[in-house]
Amino acid sequence: MMILLLLASLGFFIAHILLIFTSFGKKGYQPQKYFWSHSTLWLAGIILSIALWKYSGKQEAVAINAFDTPFKKTLPVIVAFTLSLIAHLVVKFLVLPTLTQNQERRQL
């Protein structure tokens, strides 16, 4: 079960990477893909935290045993939401204005 949780978390993280890079392509900004990229990142963090809460201290994996406090077990969720917030701010204030300017230049 631990391996399945870890693989699911990894799968959602890979999906996040693919979705975030394909959210900005030839078709421009695709908000639905962008939303799903954030959702898959959150799911990866939540699933990883579930695995840590369930298997930390059970001597099943050395890396998981390192997460021995409640804060450390919750850290993947905190990191996922923090990364998501930072990415959202970068996109909102840097990427989208640049895309808008480039589209306006192409129309001229």
N, C-alpha and C positions, 0 to 999 in steps of 0.2 A: 504493500500500500504506500509506503514511504516513497518508493521509486516512482510510482504512478503520480503522486502529488508533485514530486520534483520535475518529472517529465512534463506534466501539465503546465507547471509554472514556466518552464523553459519554452514550451510551445507557445504560450501566450506572449512571452517576451519576444520571441522571434516574429510572431504575428504583428506585434507592436512595431518592431523595426520596419517590417515590410510595408505596413499601412502608413507609417509616418512619412516614409520616403516616396510613396506613391500618392500621397495627398496633394502633392504639388508637382504637377506634370504638365504635359502639353495642353491638357484641358483646363489648366489653371488650378485654383484652389478648390478642393473638393471637401466641403465641410462634413459630409457624412463619413467619409473615410477618416478624416482627421478626428472626429469624435470616437470612432471605433478604435483608432490607434491609442487614444487615451484610455478607453475602457479596457483594452487588452493589457495595458500596462498595470492598471489598477488590479485586474484579476490576477495577474502574475504575482504581484506583491501580496495580495490576500491569500492566495493558495500557498505561497512560500511560507507566510506566517502561520497558516494552519499546520503545515508540515513541521515547522519549528515547535509550535506549542504541543503537538502530539508526540513528537519523537525526540525532542531534546532531553538529554539525561538518560536515555534508554540504552546507551552504548551501541547504537546501530551505525552511527557514522561520526567520525571525529569532527568534521566540519560542523555538523548540526549540534554536537555537544558544546561547541563554543558559545552558542546562544543560550546562556544559562540564566539570564534574568528576564523578567517581564519586558523591560525596555528593549533588550536585544531581540526578543522574540517578535516584538511589534515593529522593529526597525524596518523590515522590508516594506510594510505598508506606508510608513512615514516617508521613506525614500521614494517610493512610487508616486505618492501624492505630491511631494516636493518637486520631483523631476517633472511631473505633469504640469504643475503650476509654473515652473520656470520656462518650460517649453511653450506653454500657452502665452506667457508674457512676451517671449521672444517673437513668436509668430505674430501676435497682435500688434506689437510696436515696431518690429523690424521687417519681417518677411512680407506681411500683407501690404504695408505702405509701399515697399519696393515693387511688389507685383503690380500694384495699382499704377505706379508711376511708369513702369515698363509698358503696360497695356495702353496707357494714355499716349506714350511716345510712338507706339506702333500705329495708333489711329491717325496720327498727324501726318 
